[in-house]
């Protein structure tokens, strides 16, 4: 039997984080559910334990280095080593560039980007001391092929992709693997964290989530297989994979011609929601 992994997942009290926790626990991992929502986090742990797995909750605010330090102390007091860090916690934003408050930009970046930086700064030295470790950063398809009216969200996730590339190179000699998960729209609760000045955007994104061909469980399965194979870029949707390939291979003017057609469709959907 494969030896038990010790895995810490941020934002694991709900949505994709919960699905990731359930997946890894089903694969013989002991999971730390790290989140700011204690009640929901403990419910996830109870579900894992009821299914024969091992899990515990540890409160963690990824924007607070002191909170992260307390998390690392908790983990090191419980586990002989930490095998995997999954930086999943994140929020969503959607607005026109001229309307989005700079405070919202700061909010998105503080959680989606600097939260991961905070986590890595405290976990990487632990992995280096151990001589091994693995990191999965959850970005988004939007970080590779952005969509309009989500500039701050797109930028935060693009930064996570770039950070992950940098860490993959920087930490290779330390036997620390880095992967980045870039899911497209899927059925999740990300919309509950959405901040926007566009009254129809939340409804529209909800429709896109509902139309997704895959759900959080399937995304978690892809993440598990990709991390197990130590792949770097983990993509979840066939359409997203094709669009990313077009961006890489086509002249940019052709790529933008294709994407602008999709942008016109999004504008039409917004007008329909406003009607």
N, C-alpha and C positions, 0 to 999 in steps of 0.2 A: 504494500500500500504506500502511496505517496506520502511523504512526511507532511505533517500539519504546517501550513503556512500561518503566519501571524500578519494580519492585514488591517490597516487603519484606513477608514473611508470618511472623508469630510462630507457634510451635507447628507448623511446617510439616513436621516429620519423620515425621508419622503422621496417620492419621484424616482429619478434614475439612481440616486444614492442608495435608496432602499433596495431597488432591484439588484444593484451591484453587491450589496451586503448579502442578500438572499442567494445570489449565484455563488459567490466565493464560499459562503458557509456550506452550501450544498456540495462543494468540491473539497470538503475536509479542511477548510481554513477556519481559524478562530478569528472573529471579526470584532474590531472596536468600532462601534457606531459613534462617530464624533459629530456633534451638532450643537446648535444653540437651543434647540427645542427638546427639552428633557423628556416631557411626557410622550411625544411621538417617537423619540429615539428609544426609550425604554420599551415601547410597544413593539418596535421592530425587533429588539433583542428577545422579547418574549416569543414572538413568532418564530424566530430562528431556533430558539431553545425547544419550542414545541415540536419543531420538525427534526429534532435530534442534533442540532448544531450547537456551536459554542459562540457566545457573543456577550458583550457588555457595553454599556453606555458610558461615554466620557464627555462632559461638557467641553465645548471648544468654540471660541470665536476666532475665526481665522484672521480677522483684522487686528487682533490684540496679541502681540508677542508674548505677554505674560501668560495669557490663557493657553497659548501653544506650548509654552515651557511646562506648564502644569500637566498638559496632556502627555508630553514626552516622559515626564517623571512617572506618571501613572502607568504608562506602557512598559517602561523599563523595570518597574517594580513588579509587574505581572508576568512579563514574557522574557524568555532567554534571549530573544532577538526580535527585530522587526523586519519582516521580509518585504513588505509592499506598502507603499503610501499611494492612495488614490485621492488626488485633489479634485473633488467633484463639486464642492459647494459653489454656487453661483447665482446670479440674478439676471433679469432681462430688462431691456429698455427699448423704446421705440418712439421716434419723433423726427420731424423735419429738422434739418440742421439749423435753421434760423430760429426755431422755436424751443429747442431743447436747452434747459438751463444748464449752466456750467456746473452747478451743484450736482445735477444728475450725472454728468460725466464723471465727477469725482467719486460719487457713490458707486457707479458701475466699476470703475477702475480699482477702487479700494478693495472691492470684494473679488471680482473676477480675475484681476491681475495681481495686485499686491498681496491679496490673500494667499495665492499660490507661492509668491516670492517669500512671504513670511514663513510658510510651512517648509519650503525647501531649505531655507537658511538654517532652520533648526533640525531638520531630519537628515540632511546630507552629511553633516559631521558624524551622526550616529551610524549611518551606512558606511562611511569611510572607516570608522573605528572598527566596525564589524568585519569589513573587507568584502561586503556584498550588500545588495539591496536593489529595489526596483521602484520606479515612480511612474504612475499613469496620471497625466494631466488631462482633465476634461475641458476641451475647447468646444468647437462647433464647426459645422460645415460653413457657417457664416464667417468664420475666420479664414477660410480658403477662398470661397466664392461669395462675397457679400451681397446682401439684398438692400434695396433702398429703404429709407425711413428707419434704419436701425444703426445709425453711424457709431454711436458710443458702444453699443453691444458688439458690433462687428469689429471695431478697433480693439476692444478688450480681448476678444477671442483670437484675433490675428496676432496680438502680442503674446498670447499664451502659446500659440504654435511656434513663434520665433523663439520664445524662451525655452520651449521644449527642445527645439533643434540645438540651441546653444548648450543646454545641459547634456544632451545626448553626446555631444562632442567633448565637452569639458570633463564629464565624469566617466568616460569610457575606460580610462586607465585605472579607475577605482573599482571596476567590476560592478558598476551601478548602471542598470538599464533604465532608459527613459522612453516612454511611449506617449503619444498624444491621441486622444479619442475625439473625433470630429463628427458627432452625429448630426444628421439633418433633422427636420421636424419629425417628432414622434409623440405618441400619446403620453403626456406627462403633466406635471403640475407647475411647470416653469412659468406659465402665464399668471399664476397667483402672485409671483414676485415682480410682475411687470410694472414698470413706471412709464407713463406716456402722457403727452398732452393731446394725443389724437384719440378722440372718444370712440372711434370705430376700430382702432387697431387691435385692441384686446379681443374683440369679437372675431375679427378677421384671422388673427393668429390662432384662436381657438378652433376655427374651421380647418385651418391648415394642419394643426395637430391631429384633429379627428380624422382627417383624410389620409393620414400617414399609413403606409403599408406595414409598418412594424411598430412594436410597442417597446416599453422600457425593458421588459424581460429579454426581448430579442437583442436590443442594444447591449445589455449586460453580457449576453452570450458571446457577442462579437468581441466585446472588450476582453472577456476572459480568454478566448482563444488567441486573440492578438497578443496579449501580454504573455501568455504561456509560450508563444513562439518568438517572443522578444521583437516583434515588429514595431516599427516606429509609428507610422501613420495608420490609424485605425478608422476606416470609413464605414458607414453603416447603410447608406442608400445607393442603389444603382444609379439613380438620376444624378446624385451628388458626385459619384465617382466619374460618370461621363463628363459632367460639367468641369470638374477639376482637370481631367485629361485634356479637354478642349482648351482650357486656360494655359496649360503647360505646353501644348503642341502647336496651337494655332497662332498666327500673328494676332497681336492684341486687338487690332481694329476689327478683325473678324469675330473674335470672342465677344467684344463689346456689342457688336451688331446683334449677336444671338441673345445676349443677356438683356439688351434694351427691349427686345420684344417681350421678354418676361416681365420687365419693369412696367411696360404699358399695360400688361394684364393685371399686375398688382394695383396700379392706379385705377383701373376700371373696377376692380373688386372693392376698393376703398370708396369709390363714388357710389357703387351699388349699396354698400352698407350705410352710407350717409343719406341715401334717398328715402 
